[in-house]
Amino acid sequence: MKYKIQYIILLIGFVSFSQSEGSYWFFNQNAGVNFNFCDNNVVTDTNGMVISDETGFEHFPSAISDKYGNLLFYSDSRTIWNKNHTQFPNASLLNGTDLKGFKNSIILPKPNNPGRYFIFTIDFKGPNNLFDDGENSGLNYSEIDMSLDNGLGDVIPSQKNIELITYNPLSTNEAIVKTSWMLTAVRGSDCNSYWIITHFLSNFYAFKMDENGVNPNPIISTVAPLQEIGVFNSTGEPYYHGHGQLKSSPDGTKIAIAHGAFISDTQFADPGSIHLYDFDNNTGMIDNRKDVFFGQNGNDYPVTLEFSALSDWLYAITSEGNSIDFDVPKRFLRWDLNADNIADSMEILEEQGIATADALQLGNDNKIYRTNLTFDSDNEDYLRYMSVVSNPDVNNLDNINYIEFSFLIDINEDLQNTVRTTLPQINRQWFNRRIDIVNNGLSKCEVFLCGGQSKNLTANNIDGATYTWLKDSVVLNDETGFILEVNSPGFYEVFIEPNDGGCPIEGSATVLLSTEDIPVANDATIFQCDDDTDNITTFNLSEIIQDVSNDAQGVQVRFYETFANAENEVAPIPVNYTNTSNPQIIYAVVKNTENGCINISEVTLEVSSTNANNATLEDCDMGDNDGLTTFNLTDANDSILAGLPDGLTVTYYSTYENALVESFPLDTSFSNTTPYSQTVYARVENENACYGISELQLSVYELPNVEANETLYYCLNTSPETIMLTGGVIDDLPNNYYYEWSTSATTSEIEVNEPGTYTVRVSNTNGCFVDRTVNVLPSNIATITDILVTDATSNNSILVEVTGEGTYEYALDNPIGPYQDSSLFENVAFGFHTVYVRDTKNDCGTVEELVSVIGIPKFFTPNGDTHNIFWNVKGISTDFQPNTQILIFDRYGKLLIELDPLSSGWDGTFNGFDMPTNDYWYVITLEDGRVLKGHFTLKR
């Protein structure tokens, strides 16, 4: 069944609110944004007329909209422009001068005087009234009447530039004193007055404004610190440093001030400070100073500040260097105003390089906005952005969601020297709260009547409050509750007097007739499998959204347990819903997302009692024995559907819950995620109705742990002896496996006596196998083909040349080594040596050969001590050059002896007499034909 219902909205608890009077911001340079209350969007508007003068100094702008968010007028504190961006006829030269420099302004409505507004402005300079030169007017105000200039508004001529205070403590008309540009406001405790607050020296001045106008007699609060008056070093003229910012909190109880810097011997180079004060919006008094921040060591000059929406946090930007030096590195800071020690609670949001534009302002959406400027080097343009602190009231700094470049304002190649610290100061506390009385999730301002339906507009339900409802500006005297039922188009408003000490609350809505039909809402049924035997299970309602809505575009579908909840659209149930009975009827609401028209249908939830078969898939590990492999899940379909009706389909899921609600189906090619054993679930359906859910057990078997590849060597010189090849099983008994060798053998080992490639398949009892390859390579003992000796030199060497299939290494004089891979031996001593060549790497044997290295001693000592008593050529034997001739001469060439090379040698005598210590000469003719000549020394 289908229902066309009366549209009712019930509101419980807190409702978000806004102040539409602050919807438009305009600031330098021709920039602007609009906070659209109806859809809570922020859009850029570059039609504004606010610009900096040629010096680049700022005029702190101001703007005001009506309570519905429509722009009324705005100002740069010297000129006022209407909603068409045309100058008010009588609004030029506010503050009495066109003097370049810093200015500030605030726009406020005149209480109980519809269409009347005050603009409060501060001039750059300000001598006292006695010596007013007509150029410097300090703090003053002008009154605007929106009925002038054909309803576009203008300044009332008699109420223009009315001075309040000029702050000049000097008594000479030559004195030039810069006034403070500090300016803020707080709504009075009676909600029908305002306090306009400025600061000079150590005094706060609070001027009260109500329906009768502005009281020129301020409430003065004297609170440290003192911002003294100094002089310009170059001219000696008095100078007051009033840079910084004054802000009131959104709850109206606090005042924060940022002194950009303090007077010093170098004009105003001492770092400034930030302080927090309590404000009494009944008396206008300011007291209870709390020190928040002090700049130190020539750094951290406060530039701008702002409160969070709940007045719990204070945000500020400080600059490195003098506060009027805009192009310097900045720090973005915040403090916890509920901390025992506020100064110690400081947190750093950002430390950045040079930034030209810096200002902070709380938006209608409770986010803090910051101007930001960057240079696009590719296009050589300046890009102006808004940075946003999305959640300024959260305690955890990581969750504030600070977006440095949130959205682009404009692109302008001329912005470099014109964008400064300017955003209009607008405080939610100044205006009545504006609430959403539509509450349809589509628009805060419009609601459609569909097909004869009526709908409810709902305000905050406040005990003891007085509600006044209006339709098309006519009071509905019989409607005094917080809910208004509407059944005809028109413009509806509500005015709420809370009667609890709070200020009034307002809301409005445009009620329209829908030109479209009510959306289709079809009845539907879902069959779902039981997860046990209690007929209670989880349904995935998203499956039937298309059926319920006819797959229409531009609609939203939600589900409710009761018809009352559905028609009131309260307490929607999740799409993954657990039934409470079997069967159970719930209700689907189909809503047109453009106009809010709804229709309701019934959805029957029924638990199926049928079942599907469990199944098992087994497979071997993929190769690294981690218990994982890839299954083709469709291999289990036949087992799961065995004995069941034709036409069923199977889909697989990782968990039973996913199978129930059909979330995250598995690919049919599935790699298990739990090693060795995992259960997945098969959902069997009959035309999209659940027939049964069964288990599919996935089992992964280990592979044999086998060394897959091995290389061995067969020594050809040992043929026909054999070597043993094994199946390569690691950490297990070989007999626990099956073997299939390429030789047709089935044993764990085989013997071979020739080189070749041998393979074996090793299988375990689960049928999982690994193929192993054994490469048997030929080797052999070495054959020495030649030994090349270089001797009778200062660097004797031996080079061994061999042939053979092996890989050989070489040693000299010791069969156990050390061995080397090189066949060349250098710096070999003269005498006899044995060369060893072995096939140790392949273990095919060692060959050796004796080598003679001819050497001639340089001296001998036949002195009777039995050491070195003979001289002879070394390396000669009966096998090595025995027919060598050796002749020895004295220094005069006399032949002393022809020495037998095989004898022990010359004993140093001639004719039985000892020859004296001296050098003696030799001529040696080796058997191989070489002739060696030289001398040696006989020592006694």
Sequence and secondary structure as in RCSB ss.txt:
>XXXX:A:sequence
MKYKIQYIILLIGFVSFSQSEGSYWFFNQNAGVNFNFCDNNVVTDTNGMVISDETGFEHFPSAISDKYGNLLFYS
DSRTIWNKNHTQFPNASLLNGTDLKGFKNSIILPKPNNPGRYFIFTIDFKGPNNLFDDGENSGLNYSEIDMSLDN
GLGDVIPSQKNIELITYNPLSTNEAIVKTSWMLTAVRGSDCNSYWIITHFLSNFYAFKMDENGVNPNPIISTVAP
LQEIGVFNSTGEPYYHGHGQLKSSPDGTKIAIAHGAFISDTQFADPGSIHLYDFDNNTGMIDNRKDVFFGQNGND
YPVTLEFSALSDWLYAITSEGNSIDFDVPKRFLRWDLNADNIADSMEILEEQGIATADALQLGNDNKIYRTNLTF
DSDNEDYLRYMSVVSNPDVNNLDNINYIEFSFLIDINEDLQNTVRTTLPQINRQWFNRRIDIVNNGLSKCEVFLC
GGQSKNLTANNIDGATYTWLKDSVVLNDETGFILEVNSPGFYEVFIEPNDGGCPIEGSATVLLSTEDIPVANDAT
IFQCDDDTDNITTFNLSEIIQDVSNDAQGVQVRFYETFANAENEVAPIPVNYTNTSNPQIIYAVVKNTENGCINI
SEVTLEVSSTNANNATLEDCDMGDNDGLTTFNLTDANDSILAGLPDGLTVTYYSTYENALVESFPLDTSFSNTTP
YSQTVYARVENENACYGISELQLSVYELPNVEANETLYYCLNTSPETIMLTGGVIDDLPNNYYYEWSTSATTSEI
EVNEPGTYTVRVSNTNGCFVDRTVNVLPSNIATITDILVTDATSNNSILVEVTGEGTYEYALDNPIGPYQDSSLF
ENVAFGFHTVYVRDTKNDCGTVEELVSVIGIPKFFTPNGDTHNIFWNVKGISTDFQPNTQILIFDRYGKLLIELD
PLSSGWDGTFNGFDMPTNDYWYVITLEDGRVLKGHFTLKR
>XXXX:A:secstr
 EE   B     S   EE GGG EEEETTTEEEEEETTTTEEEE         TT   B  EEEE TTS EEEEE
 SS EEETTS B TT TTGGG    S BEEEEEE TT TTEEEEEEE SB   GGG  SS   EEEEEEETTHHH
HT EE GGGSSEEEE       TT   B    EEEEE TTSS EEEEEEETTEEEEEEEETTEE SS EEEE S 
   EEE TTT  EEE   EEEEE TTSSEEEEEEEEEEETTEEEEEEEEEEEEE TTT  EEEEEEEEE  TT  
EEEEEEE TTS EEEEEEESS TT  SSEEEEEEEETTSSSTGGG EEEEEEEE S   EEE TTS EEEEEEEE
ETTTTEEEEEEEEES TT S GGGS EEEEEEEEEEETT TTT  S      GGGS EEE S  SSS SSEEEE 
TT  EEEE    TT EEEEEETTEE TT  SSEEEE S EEEEEEEE SSS   EEEEEEEEE SS       EE
EEEE SSSSS  EEEGGGGHHHHHTT SSEEEEEESSHHHHHHT S B SEEE SSSSEEEEEEEEETTT  EEE
EEEEEEEE      EEEEEE  SSSSS  EEEGGGGHHHHHTTS TT EEEEESSHHHHHHT SB  SEEE SSS
SEEEEEEEEEETTEEEEEEEEEEEEE    B  EEEEEEEGGGTT  EEEE  B SS GGGSEEEETTS  SSEE
EE S EEEEEEEE TTS EEEEEEEEEEE   EEEEEEEE SSSS EEEEEEESSS  EEEES TT   BS SEE
 S  SEEEEEEEE TTTT  EEEEEEEE B  SEE  SSSSSS  B  BS  SSS TT EEEEE TT  EEEEE 
TTSS B SEETTEE  SEEEEEEEE TTS EEEEEEEE  
